[in-house]
Amino acid sequence: MIDDIPLGERARLAELARIFARHGLVGLAVRIGLEPGRVGAPVAPDAPTRVVALLRDLGPVAVKLGQLLATRGDLLGPEWVAALSTLQDQAAPLPFDQIEPELVVALGSPIDDVFARFDREPLAAASIAQVHAATLPDGTEVVVKIRRPGIAARIDADLRLLRRLARLAERSSPELGRLKIDDLLRFFAESLSQELDLSAEAAACEDMGSFLGALGVRTPRFFWSHVGRRVNVQERLQGGSVRSLVNEMEQDQASAVARQYADAVLRMIIFNGRFHADPHPGNVFVLKDDLIAFIDFGAIGTLTPARRSELVALVLAIAGDDPRAVARLLLRWSGDYSVDAGALERELEALIGQFRGAVLEQIDLSDIFSRVFALLRQYRLALPPDLALLLRTLLTAEGFVRSLDPQFDIAARAMPIARELARERLSPAELGRSGRRLAAGLGRLAAASPELLDLVEKIARSGAIPVQVSMDLPSSASSRRRPVSDVLVAGLLVSGAIMSERSPQVATAMFAFAGAGLAANWLVRARSR
């Protein structure tokens, strides 16, 4: 298998095999084709811990790949995710005399010509860049992020080696084919390319900062005369990260921060379509005026119109108790139609049934995701990388707010946000614009959403929206159990919000169904008084 590999890469692969052996991972090296032997050779029970040590030994690209894999609970079991989650993108800072030549070239001027003061000791150091404090001639406090010398060439070489190793692994173990390693590495390479371009971080921060600013959330200002691929200079925010302040905040302040943070993350996803993809406590600052700020926009997620439509279809299928539609979507995402679809549908029906009729306060996002991930692993299905990034962001957000306020429910927080957008989209002016686009949209609707079109036809023939109101609920449960699940209503509202720009006529129908559900719930409450 290795005979067709260039000599230079062959030597590096041989070195990798020795590193695997040093960490007691010969069985894993055989499985991925680095060493000859029986492919079924056992892997050490403590392999996850050993692999983490191996990745640290291999360097920054391997560590970043491990961090990405830590988000893929659909591919790896809990023990692997837990071990890989311990990886941190930290690196020993480079001495300033090694950084200075790179900084001078990137700035295009001597350091003393650009800054009145420049701290040679870095504030922080990571695998791609390190950060120094400085002061501009006008007295403005800034931070200077400078890329490590030679890091671009090293990442390029390591990515080529990873692709070679991935092809070896897929040929040696067909079981690894379900991991879609090529797609994973392509997404990984794109993410690294974005991180390497420090001007891309500045552009993303400025673009999303205008959206977040309307929510009262700050982002640092960039000084574009000193921004390039290898350097950026940004405002130094006066405050501290949530990670450093979490033990000092009063409960009222912590709850307020959790609420403002959750609103910002949810609105970025639902309204904006582009979102901060790594909103962990170290990237969120509490400022002196008690506002919050997001920093480090190196990782950005994007929901394309097509992906938004698929997410709407998923929400509708779950809310409509349609495991077959959910199964079809999962199979489409994975590209694998060889699994037992009937068995998958039965498993999904049991999973959806566990949340049927539940109110939002009873739903734990991390619990839902862990169960869905287990099901995906069981049937050897994989999520698209962009969707996996979205789920990781939601899980990060939920962990963040629960660490500040254990009673805070990010799922319930989505309800007023979705209702707010529903009111906006159902305004007379918006409905007028939607009506003018209706004729052009019907053809797209028929092609893209045949199931929804069937529902609309049934409603047109019957003249009624199929909402059932049961009056047999015990009075003690009527305040908690409603004839139309809050999850279904929230799902329709959020789905309508996402679809409002692409297919306003579909969004209007969703808002109407949600409105009927809210009316039915109000009727039950009124009669139970």
KOLLOBA-802992 format. One record per residue (C-alpha): residue number from 1; residue in one letter; x, y, z. Coordinates in steps of 0.05 Angstrom, whole numbers. Layout:
  resi  resn       X       Y       Z
   NUM     a       X       Y       Z
...
This chain:
  resi  resn       X       Y       Z
     1     m       0       0       0
     2     i      58      48      14
     3     d      98      32     -49
     4     d      63      85     -91
     5     i      78     141     -40
     6     p     135     190     -55
     7     l     199     177     -16
     8     g     193     241      26
     9     e     123     225      50
    10     r     141     152      59
    11     a     196     172     108
    12     r     146     216     146
    13     l      96     158     149
    14     a     150     113     176
    15     e     165     165     229
    16     l      91     167     245
    17     a      91      91     254
    18     r     147      97     304
    19     i     109     151     342
    20     f      47     106     344
    21     a      90      50     372
    22     r     120      96     424
    23     h      50     111     449
    24     g      30      38     451
    25     l     -17      44     390
    26     v      11     -10     344
    27     g     -58     -41     337
    28     l     -86      26     313
    29     a     -27      35     266
    30     v     -43     -32     234
    31     r    -117     -15     228
    32     i    -103      49     190
    33     g     -49      17     145
    34     l      13      48     176
    35     e      40     -19     197
    36     p      33     -88     165
    37     g      -8    -139     203
    38     r     -77    -166     213
    39     v    -127    -110     206
    40     g    -170    -138     262
    41     a    -114    -131     313
    42     p    -141    -106     379
    43     v    -135     -33     399
    44     a    -114     -18     470
    45     p    -173      -6     518
    46     d    -142      61     538
    47     a    -132      80     465
    48     p    -171     147     471
    49     t    -123     172     525
    50     r     -62     147     486
    51     v     -88     180     421
    52     v     -94     247     457
    53     a     -21     242     479
    54     l      -3     222     408
    55     l     -38     283     378
    56     r      -3     329     427
    57     d      63     297     406
    58     l      48     307     332
    59     g      37     382     337
    60     p     -13     437     325
    61     v     -49     410     263
    62     a     -60     343     297
    63     v     -86     378     360
    64     k    -135     419     319
    65     l    -158     356     283
    66     g    -170     324     350
    67     q    -211     384     372
    68     l    -253     377     310
    69     l    -264     303     323
    70     a    -284     319     394
    71     t    -346     352     365
    72     r    -366     291     324
    73     g    -408     250     371
    74     d    -442     222     309
    75     l    -377     188     289
    76     l    -342     172     355
    77     g    -366     142     420
    78     p    -371     181     486
    79     e    -304     155     512
    80     w    -268     183     450
    81     v    -305     249     452
    82     a    -290     258     526
    83     a    -216     244     516
    84     l    -209     289     454
    85     s    -246     345     489
    86     t    -187     354     536
    87     l    -144     379     478
    88     q    -130     454     482
    89     d    -102     498     427
    90     q     -46     524     470
    91     a      27     531     451
    92     a      90     557     484
    93     p      99     629     463
    94     l     155     644     414
    95     p     210     692     438
    96     f     197     761     411
    97     d     261     763     370
    98     q     231     705     328
    99     i     165     741     319
   100     e     192     811     306
   101     p     215     801     234
   102     e     148     771     215
   103     l     112     829     249
   104     v     153     883     215
   105     v     141     853     146
   106     a      66     844     160
   107     l      59     916     184
   108     g     103     945     129
   109     s     136     991     179
   110     p     182     987     240
   111     i     144     972     304
   112     d     162    1039     336
   113     d     131    1076     276
   114     v      64    1042     287
   115     f      58    1036     363
   116     a      74    1083     420
   117     r      83    1022     464
   118     f      90     948     448
   119     d      94     893     501
   120     r     144     840     482
   121     e     113     789     530
   122     p      51     759     496
   123     l     -18     760     528
   124     a     -34     691     499
   125     a      -5     641     450
   126     a     -38     588     407
   127     s     -16     543     351
   128     i     -28     592     294
   129     a     -16     661     325
   130     q       2     696     389
   131     v     -25     761     418
   132     h      11     821     446
   133     a     -15     884     480
   134     a       4     951     450
   135     t     -16    1025     448
   136     l     -27    1067     385
   137     p       3    1136     380
   138     d     -65    1168     398
   139     g     -66    1128     464
   140     t    -116    1074     442
   141     e    -103    1007     476
   142     v    -100     950     426
   143     v     -82     877     419
   144     v     -38     854     362
   145     k     -48     784     335
   146     i      12     759     294
   147     r      17     693     257
   148     r      73     646     276
   149     p     130     646     225
   150     g     128     585     179
   151     i      61     560     205
   152     a      26     563     137
   153     a      78     518     104
   154     r      76     469     162
   155     i       0     465     160
   156     d       1     453      85
   157     a      52     396      92
   158     d      14     365     150
   159     l     -52     368     112
   160     r     -21     332      52
   161     l       4     278     100
   162     l     -65     272     133
   163     r     -99     262      66
   164     r     -48     208      48
   165     l     -59     175     116
   166     a    -135     179     106
   167     r    -131     143      39
   168     l     -88      89      71
   169     a    -138      81     128
   170     e    -198      75      81
   171     r    -163      22      39
   172     s    -141     -17     101
   173     s    -207     -14     138
   174     p    -272      -6      99
   175     e    -306       6     166
   176     l    -271      74     168
   177     g    -305      93     102
   178     r    -368     113     139
   179     l    -329     169     174
   180     k    -326     205     107
   181     i    -254     224     121
   182     d    -246     262      55
   183     d    -305     307      71
   184     l    -280     316     142
   185     l    -210     335     120
   186     r    -237     382      66
   187     f    -278     419     119
   188     f    -218     418     166
   189     a    -173     448     112
   190     e    -223     503      98
   191     s    -228     519     172
   192     l    -152     523     179
   193     s    -147     567     117
   194     q    -196     615     149
   195     e    -157     615     214
   196     l     -91     628     177
   197     d    -120     690     144
   198     l    -123     741     201
   199     s    -157     791     156
   200     a    -214     741     148
   201     e    -224     742     223
   202     a    -227     819     221
   203     a    -278     819     164
   204     a    -322     767     198
   205     c    -320     805     264
   206     e    -339     870     230
   207     d    -394     838     189
   208     m    -426     802     248
   209     g    -411     859     295
   210     s    -462     903     260
   211     f    -515     850     273
   212     l    -494     838     345
   213     g    -488     912     360
   214     a    -563     920     350
   215     l    -572     869     406
   216     g    -527     908     454
   217     v    -469     859     445
   218     r    -400     889     431
   219     t    -346     864     385
   220     p    -275     893     381
   221     r    -261     947     329
   222     f    -206     932     279
   223     f    -155     982     252
   224     w    -155     965     179
   225     s     -91    1002     162
   226     h     -56     948     204
   227     v     -95     887     182
   228     g     -69     833     134
   229     r     -65     758     126
   230     r      -9     753     177
   231     v     -29     807     227
   232     n     -89     844     255
   233     v     -94     900     305
   234     q    -158     906     344
   235     e    -187     945     402
   236     r    -170     919     471
   237     l    -236     910     507
   238     q    -239     934     579
   239     g    -266     876     618
   240     g    -253     802     630
   241     s    -272     736     599
   242     v    -330     698     629
   243     r    -281     641     643
   244     s    -240     686     689
   245     l    -300     720     722
   246     v    -348     662     730
   247     n    -332     652     804
   248     e    -336     726     820
   249     m    -405     742     790
   250     e    -467     749     833
   251     q    -524     703     812
   252     d    -566     760     784
   253     q    -508     783     740
   254     a    -493     711     718
   255     s    -566     701     698
   256     a    -566     766     660
   257     v    -502     747     622
   258     a    -532     678     607
   259     r    -595     710     579
   260     q    -559     761     536
   261     y    -510     709     510
   262     a    -565     659     493
   263     d    -605     712     456
   264     a    -543     731     416
   265     v    -526     660     396
   266     l    -598     641     378
   267     r    -609     704     338
   268     m    -544     695     299
   269     i    -568     626     279
   270     i    -641     641     266
   271     f    -638     711     238
   272     n    -568     721     210
   273     g    -549     654     181
   274     r    -476     666     201
   275     f    -455     653     272
   276     h    -395     651     318
   277     a    -378     577     317
   278     d    -335     576     380
   279     p    -373     616     433
   280     h    -339     585     494
   281     p    -329     624     559
   282     g    -259     647     539
   283     n    -286     682     477
   284     v    -341     720     514
   285     f    -323     782     554
   286     v    -362     819     608
   287     l    -348     893     600
   288     k    -347     946     655
   289     d    -418     969     636
   290     d    -442     897     646
   291     l    -452     887     571
   292     i    -421     826     539
   293     a    -375     822     479
   294     f    -353     767     432
   295     i    -281     761     410
   296     d    -240     714     364
   297     f    -282     705     301
   298     g    -233     655     271
   299     a    -286     600     269
   300     i    -351     620     234
   301     g    -410     576     216
   302     t    -456     589     157
   303     l    -525     561     142
   304     t    -537     561      67
   305     p    -609     569      43
   306     a    -609     495      23
   307     r    -586     474      93
   308     r    -638     519     125
   309     s    -692     485      84
   310     e    -667     417     106
   311     l    -667     438     179
   312     v    -738     464     171
   313     a    -758     396     142
   314     l    -726     362     202
   315     v    -762     406     252
   316     l    -829     395     216
   317     a    -818     320     213
   318     i    -802     316     287
   319     a    -859     363     307
   320     g    -906     325     261
   321     d    -886     257     291
   322     d    -861     232     223
   323     p    -801     185     236
   324     r    -801     163     163
   325     a    -787     234     140
   326     v    -733     242     193
   327     a    -701     177     170
   328     r    -702     199      97
   329     l    -666     264     115
   330     l    -613     229     156
   331     l    -600     180      99
   332     r    -595     238      50
   333     w    -545     273      95
   334     s    -502     211     103
   335     g    -508     190      30
   336     d    -516     118      53
   337     y    -581      84      33
   338     s    -557      13      48
   339     v    -580      13     121
   340     d    -644     -20     144
   341     a    -690      41     136
   342     g    -748       6     171
   343     a    -707      -9     233
   344     l    -681      62     233
   345     e    -752      89     229
   346     r    -773      47     289
   347     e    -715      71     330
   348     l    -731     143     312
   349     e    -804     133     329
   350     a    -785     109     398
   351     l    -737     168     406
   352     i    -788     220     384
   353     g    -841     187     427
   354     q    -799     200     490
   355     f    -808     275     478
   356     r    -879     274     452
   357     g    -922     323     491
   358     a    -864     349     532
   359     v    -860     423     549
   360     l    -797     460     530
   361     e    -773     464     602
   362     q    -769     388     604
   363     i    -723     384     544
   364     d    -647     378     552
   365     l    -612     393     486
   366     s    -549     355     505
   367     d    -591     294     523
   368     i    -627     296     456
   369     f    -562     304     417
   370     s    -527     247     454
   371     r    -585     200     438
   372     v    -587     221     365
   373     f    -511     213     360
   374     a    -515     143     390
   375     l    -568     125     338
   376     l    -525     152     281
   377     r    -465     112     305
   378     q    -508      50     311
   379     y    -529      55     238
   380     r    -461      81     215
   381     l    -490     147     190
   382     a    -453     213     190
   383     l    -475     285     191
   384     p    -449     337     141
   385     p    -392     376     173
   386     d    -428     443     171
   387     l    -488     414     208
   388     a    -442     381     259
   389     l    -411     450     271
   390     l    -481     479     284
   391     l    -496     425     334
   392     r    -429     436     368
   393     t    -445     510     374
   394     l    -513     496     406
   395     l    -482     446     455
   396     t    -427     497     472
   397     a    -481     549     484
   398     e    -523     504     528
   399     g    -462     485     570
   400     f    -443     558     576
   401     v    -511     582     602
   402     r    -520     523     649
   403     s    -452     536     679
   404     l    -475     607     695
   405     d    -547     591     714
   406     p    -566     516     723
   407     q    -640     535     718
   408     f    -631     571     651
   409     d    -665     535     593
   410     i    -637     555     525
   411     a    -691     515     488
   412     a    -746     554     523
   413     r    -709     619     508
   414     a    -718     605     434
   415     m    -794     613     440
   416     p    -799     689     451
   417     i    -746     700     398
   418     a    -786     660     347
   419     r    -851     694     367
   420     e    -818     762     357
   421     l    -797     743     287
   422     a    -866     715     274
   423     r    -898     782     292
   424     e    -849     817     245
   425     r    -862     769     187
   426     l    -937     772     196
   427     s    -940     848     193
   428     p    -987     876     139
   429     a    -928     903      98
   430     e    -891     837     100
   431     l    -953     796      83
   432     g    -964     842      24
   433     r    -894     829      -1
   434     s    -903     755      11
   435     g    -968     755     -30
   436     r    -933     786     -89
   437     r    -880     731     -87
   438     l    -931     675     -79
   439     a    -942     658    -152
   440     a    -867     652    -167
   441     g    -856     611    -104
   442     l    -910     558    -115
   443     g    -869     522    -168
   444     r    -808     520    -122
   445     l    -852     497     -65
   446     a    -879     438    -105
   447     a    -810     416    -125
   448     a    -776     425     -57
   449     s    -831     408      -7
   450     p    -879     356     -36
   451     e    -901     333      34
   452     l    -919     404      55
   453     l    -956     415     -11
   454     d    -997     352       2
   455     l   -1015     380      70
   456     v   -1036     446      39
   457     e   -1080     409     -12
   458     k   -1114     370      44
   459     i   -1128     435      81
   460     a   -1156     466      18
   461     r   -1203     407       6
   462     s   -1227     402      78
   463     g   -1228     476      94
   464     a   -1198     463     162
   465     i   -1130     462     195
   466     p   -1120     393     227
   467     v   -1110     414     300
   468     q   -1141     368     351
   469     v   -1163     397     418
   470     s   -1174     346     472
   471     m   -1219     367     530
   472     d   -1206     304     571
   473     l   -1141     328     603
   474     p   -1141     326     679
   475     s   -1146     395     707
   476     s   -1081     386     746
   477     a   -1044     374     681
   478     s   -1077     426     638
   479     s   -1027     479     658
   480     r    -969     435     637
   481     r    -997     390     582
   482     r   -1028     426     523
   483     p   -1066     397     464
   484     v   -1014     425     416
   485     s    -943     414     442
   486     d    -902     475     457
   487     v    -846     439     420
   488     l    -889     435     357
   489     v    -910     508     362
   490     a    -838     530     374
   491     g    -814     486     317
   492     l    -864     518     269
   493     l    -846     588     292
   494     v    -771     576     286
   495     s    -780     540     219
   496     g    -822     597     193
   497     a    -769     646     215
   498     i    -715     608     178
   499     m    -757     600     115
   500     s    -784     671     114
   501     e    -734     699      64
   502     r    -727     638      19
   503     s    -801     617      16
   504     p    -846     669      48
   505     q    -909     632      29
   506     v    -885     569      66
   507     a    -866     612     126
   508     t    -935     644     126
   509     a    -968     575     127
   510     m    -923     554     185
   511     f    -940     617     225
   512     a   -1014     604     212
   513     f   -1008     532     238
   514     a    -969     557     299
   515     g   -1022     610     311
   516     a   -1077     558     309
   517     g   -1038     516     359
   518     l   -1030     575     406
   519     a   -1105     590     399
   520     a   -1122     518     416
   521     n   -1077     520     477
   522     w   -1110     585     500
   523     l   -1179     554     490
   524     v   -1162     495     535
   525     r   -1134     541     589
   526     a   -1195     586     585
   527     r   -1243     527     593
   528     s   -1204     496     650
   529     r   -1209     559     692
